[in-house]
Amino acid sequence: MKKLATVIGSMTIFGMLEVFREQKCFRVRKYKIDVPDRWKPDRPVHMVFLSDLHGKEYGEENEKLVRAVRQEAPDLIFCGGDMLVRGREDTAAKAVRFIRKLSAIAPVFCANGNHEQKMRENPEFYDNLYQRYRAALDSDVCFLENDSADISVNGMDMTVTGLEIPVGCYGHLKKRPLQMQEIQSRIGYAEKDRYQILLAHNPVYMEQYQEWGAKLTLAGHLHGGIVRIPGIGGLITPQIQLFPKYSGDLYYDGEYYGIVSRGLGTHTVNIRLFNMAELVSVSLE
């Protein structure tokens, strides 16, 4: 029994130290995606994807994170939502300062997560915080609120779309169905003549996004499953659902790809274990 208690105590201490370490660090996770011949670029298109910052800062004014983005030399920067915390002015101010710095590196396209979306749809409850947040960045970035932008980079024509799914899809304990007509009523039909990228915050509906026509879906929201189990993946979502299928990795089905970021910050459950925060770097080749 004494040996067992020693082992349990040692594992507990190690786990606590690792949680503390992972709250302070992030990694750069790199992916390469093979583009179908009809859209192949003249040379690789480099993109950086950030999600779920939740007002966190790495270094003063996020200098470490800005430096890491700059080192990737991206052609495009995508923010996938939850860059702030709903209703908190301080996190909105941090996000504004950070995203402005990103816009000096490459063009920035922002889609909304559930935190921004809830504030946008209910301005009276949040003192118009989202509207003020967007106004502060309007001249620096392109906001995609159920909207699309056509881009041409290195000879590659693409369309980037930001999707806001119904707020009810972020409910706890069970997965609400998401109908194709709900997606199409918000963003129309996928582009077929250009490489279609979809920024969709909640990865739970990855199959629906691919059925809609997204060649590359960029998502986040699940914070990597909070605790990751080797060989299995994420343990639990912020919605208290166990073993999510799309918790943080590269997923593909034929020429359809999905990348789920494990996020850069935390919210509500401020724990990461074997689940380093990450900046995602993508190369389309």
Secondary structure, DSSP 4 states (H G I P E B T S, - for coil): -HHHHHHHHHHHHHHHHHHHHHTT-EEEEEEEEPPPGGG--SSPEEEEEE---TT--SSGGGHHHHHHHHHT--SEEEE-S-SS-TT-HHHHHHHHHHHHHHHTTS-EEE---HHHHHHHH-GGGTTTHHHHHHHHHTTTSEE-SSEEEEEEETTEEEEEEEE---GGGG-SSSPPP--HHHHHHHH-SPPSSSEEEEEES-GGGHHHHHHHT-SEEEE--SGGGSBEETTTEE-B-TT--BS-SSSSSEEEETTEEEEE---SS--SS---BS--EEEEEEEE-
